């Protein structure tokens, strides 16, 4: 029963997350770090550390918040202390990146200097420059169960669908090249709005929260499958 309750709560979280990225308080500017209290990223919007990208679990890798930027990070990535002006210059737990910025100290581990592919970019960052993004459910092969996640078609990689476990995760767990697929409409079943991507023997079945959202995804995927990388003005107005 506890597992069922948690799953239902997570499902409700994703239903509201469609609008969540638009209504969240903007992140602090770099020059504001430590001077103003951050808006904390909600725990239930991430499944992995927003710095090292390792998945959270209940025992060995638990969630913590950086008191400077508000990111959800693991214990290893937040094992630093820095004085924060908004808290009377008292020492607070911060992530490595904020520690370096606020103190000017360096650390032995260097994670910078490597170009990030879209799979390694944050969902919120990619979603802000996307052709379409929202929560969807991807059904398993039997069509009975499936995984709900945050789905994005980025503007800078418009022929690929990226799937994140949560709308604030910092790494996508799956990508589906859309070119050459057919988009197939399915009749509504048990109040579920279904559609498919089909190519040869490969079939992906999706469930949208509303019929309108389903139609938007079908149009976006059909354009990508046909190799169309941008919207015409008439299509933009129609959307």
N, C-alpha and C positions, 0 to 999 in steps of 0.2 A: 504494500500500500504506500509506503514511503517513496519507493521508486516511481510509482504511478503519479503521486502528488508532485514530485520533482519534475517529471517529464511534462505534466500539464502546465506547471508554472513556467518552465522553459519555453513551451509552445506559446503561451500568452506573451512572454517577453519578446519573442520574435515577431508576433503580430503587430505589436506597438513599435518595433524597431524600424519598420518601414518609414515612419515619420521621425524617428528618434534622431537620426543624423542631421536632420534639418533644424531641430529645435534645441539640440544640445548647446550649452554655452561654449563659445569659441575658446580654443586653447590659448594659454597665456603666450604673449610675445616673449622672445628671448630676454629682452631687457627688463621684463616684469618678473622674471623668476626670482623668488625669494622676497620680493617686495609686496606681492599681492597673493592672497590665498587662492589656490587653484580650484577649478571645478573638478571634482574627482570623477574619473571614468567609473561607471557602475560595474561591480564585480560580474554581474550576469551578462555583460556584453562582451566578455573576453573568455577564451578558453586556454590562452597561452600567455606567457610573460611578454609584455609589450616591448621589452628590450632584447632579451636573448632568444625569444621565440620558442622556448621549451614549454610543453604543455603542463598545465597545473594538475595536481592531484591532491587528495585530502590529507596525505601523510607526509611525503617527502618534499613536495614543492607546493607551498601554500601561497595564497594571494596576499600582497601587501600594497599599500599606496605610497608613492613618492609624495612627500609633503611639499615639494617645490612645483612639480609639473602636473601632479594628479594622476599619472599613469599607474596602471595595475602591473606590478612587477613581482618577481619571485624574491625569496630571501637573499639569494646570492647577489642578485642585481641591485638590491636595496640595502646592502650591508655597508652604508656610508652615513656619515653625520656631517651636517653643515648648518651654520647659523642662518636663520631666516628672519629677515627684517620685519615681516608682517607678524611674527610671533615673538616680538621683543628681543630679537637676536639670540633666541635660545636654540640649542642644537636639536635638529630634527632628522628623522630618517629620510634619506633621499636616494635616488638612483645614481648610478655611476656617471651618466652624462651630466646631470645637474650638479653633482659633486665637483666635477672637473670645472664646470662653468663658474660655480659660486666660489670655489676656493682657489682656483688657478693651479691646483695640484694635478699631477699626472698619475696614471695608474699603469701597471705593467701590461695589462691586457689591452690590446688594440683591436677594436672591431671595425674601424673605419677604413676608408681607402679602397673598398671593393664595390664595384657597380652592382646595384640591386636589380634583379629582374622583377617583373610584376608579381610573380609568385611570392617574393619576399617583401613586397610593399604592403603597408597597412591597408586594411579594408576601407577605412574612412578616407584615406588619401586617394585610393583608386576610385572610390565611389563618387567623390567630389568632382571627378573628371571622367564620368562614365556616360555611355549612351543610354544605359538603363541599369538600375540596381534595385533589389528588394529581397525580401525573404521568400523562399520557395521551399517546397518539399520534393526531394528526389526519391522516388519509390524504388524498392528493390526489384529483382527480376520477377518475383512472384506477384508484385503489385499489392501486397498486403501491408508491408512495413516500409519504412524509409527513414531518411535523414533530413531534418530541416536545417537550412543554412542560409547564408547570405550570398546571393548570386550577383555577379557583376560582369558587364561587358564594357571594358575600358575604352576610352576614346583613342588611346595610343596603342591599343592592340585589339581592334574591333572585330577580329575574326575568331576570337577565343572567348569562351565563357569560363570565368574564374569562380570557384566556390570556396567560401570561407565558412568556418564553423560558427562564427559570431561576427556581428557587424563592426566590432572594434578590434578584431584580431589583426596581428601584424604579419601574418603569412597565410596565403591560400593553401588549402590541403589538396585541391584537385583542380585540374583545368581540362576543358573539353574543346578541341578545335572544331569550329562550327562549319567550316567550308565544306560544301558538298552534301550536307545533311538535308533531309526533307522535314518540314515542320507539319505535323499531323494533328488535327483537331480531334478530340474525343468527346463523346456525349457526357453531360454532367452525371455523376454517379454518387449517390448518398451525399448530396450537397457539396461534392468536391469538384473543383474546376480543373479538368485534366487536359494535358496535351503532351505530345511526344516529339522527340528528335529521332529520326530513323535513317540509317545508312547501312545497306547490306543487312547483316545479321545483328548489327549493333543498335539497340533501342534504349533510349532514356525516357522515362515517364515522369512528368512533373505535375505537381499540384499547386495551384495558385490560390490565394485567399479569396479573391473575388474574380468575377467574370471579366471585368474591365482590365484588371492586372494581367490576367491570362492573355487577353487579346494584345496588350502592349508587348508582352514577352514573345508572343508568336510573330508579331510584325518585326521586332528587333532581331530575333533569331533567323527569320527568313531572309532579312537583308544581309546578315553576316554570312549565312549559308550560300548566298548568291554572290558573295564577294563585294558587296556594296559597303564601302568604308565610311560613308558620311550620309547625313540626311539632306535631301533637297529642301528648299524653303517651303514648298507646299506641304511636304510630309511633316516638317517641324510644326507648321501652323496647325495641321490636323491633329498631331499628338497633343 
